[in-house]
Amino acid sequence: MKDIDDLKAMNAQNLWHPMGHPGEMQKNAPTIIDTAEGVTITDIDGHTVVDAVGGLWCANLGYSNDVVKQAIADQLFKLPYYSAFAGTSNAPAIEASENIVNFFKPDGMARVFFTSGGSDSVDTAMRMARQYHRLRGQPQRTKFLSLKKGYHGTHFGGASVNGNNRFRIGYEPLLPGCFHLPSPYAYRNPFNETDPAKLAQLIAQAMEDEIIFQDASTIAAFIMEPIQGAGGVIVPDATLMPLLRDICTRHGILFIADEVICGFGRTGDWSGSRHWGVQPDMMTIAKGVTSAYFPVGACLFSEKMAEVFETNQSGEASIWHGYTYSAHPVGMAAVNACLSETVKADLKTNASERGTQLFEGVQKLMDEFDIIGNVRGGHGLMTGIELVNDRANKTPLDMADIKRIHKATYDAGTMVRIGGNNLLMSPPLTLTAADVDTILASLRTGLSAA
């Protein structure tokens, strides 16, 4: 291993980082994380902080679950890899499929298709939606609806339904036939509506209007996050997801719940769909399925969809889609161990309790700091702080100030994430009350640096 100075100097000379400017990374060396334990990370200079980002909304079990690590190690020595393409399988994948389907059975899920991550899962859902309609004699159903501010990964399909133009503009034209509805963002929306319940009704009306304009018979699916994560922790009114589910049902449009962030307890329930009392036609999962110890994702399907594929005897029902690492045996071993540990620790209950503590603590910080324009969360362990120059005009805080706050918060003991003019937090679901106190104290120090 090279010495610390060499590593810092070399980092961006050869490595292009996701979600960043290559030249900027060369000028300003990123924080190099060296080790992790529990809910903390330690950088290469020896500075240890609470990881309030949870890796990237994903380290649900924290960094020290030896059961999952041992399962991965054991499987590496037994069968490090084999293809799961038609004709071969592996024991961990068979077990994982049963475990995942049983876990999401209350959400109406009946089958699972494993992928390498969340973006893969979204593209899988979009492709399978089109194929489903073709099998039912409606090949003209090719379009997709989604919400602005929604995040659905960065593959070509996912970027096309993505609701943040930062992931779109530089890569357009994207997939044709993708149309976006207003976000349930009560702080900023085209209706100037601050009442979440009224906003939900307006979004539902906009959806009906768009469906009429596009012609319902041309729309394959609608995709949404139960709570919009990367868009700023945007929590919809409890009526929104059921309203949109009902509209999709009436028009024969498949409903895809993107649970990549919300699944496995993050919302205080085992899924975001369950949190709002909705059963989708498909679900996309990743992140918490292995607590990020191994890259795995999946797309899940309802019994209704499974029946269409499994009872069609033509070659058109064959799934000519998949990934080299679909149902990877090491990943499947991680899934089985992680799911068992997730349920054993009852992560959803801790997420609810610690999430409430964090949300209420940040609300109190809003009374101290005028630069906090809006605080969002209160549904599980995910919280967003929107920073503004002045509350009256909701003018976003300058990025230089946001970066200064971010660094001061880190120096004070907590890693948070910048998302536009927001500070986003999605800590491991094993967080303790004392850890939350550390986060809040660090935030107070960071905000004071603006």
Secondary structure, DSSP 8 states (H G I E B T S, - for coil): ---HHHHHHHHHHH---TTS-HHHHHHS----EEEEETTEEEETTS-EEEETTHHHHT-TT-S--HHHHHHHHHHHHH-S----STT---HHHHHHHHHHHHHTGGGTEEEEEEESSHHHHHHHHHHHHHHHHHHTT-TT--EEEEETT----SSHHHHHH-S-GGGTGGG-S--SSEEEE----TTS-TT----HHHHHHHHHHHHHHHHHHH-GGGEEEEEE-SSB-TTT-B---TTHHHHHHHHHHHHT-EEEEE-TTTTTTTTSSS-HHHHHT---SEEEE-GGGTTTSS--EEEEEEHHHHHHHHH--SGGGS-----TTTT-HHHHHHHHHHHHHHHHTTHHHHHHHHHHHHHHHHHHHHHH-TTEEEEE--SSS-EEEEEEEETTTTEE--HHHHHHHHHHHHHTTEE-EEETTEEEE---TT--HHHHHHHHHHHHHHHTT-
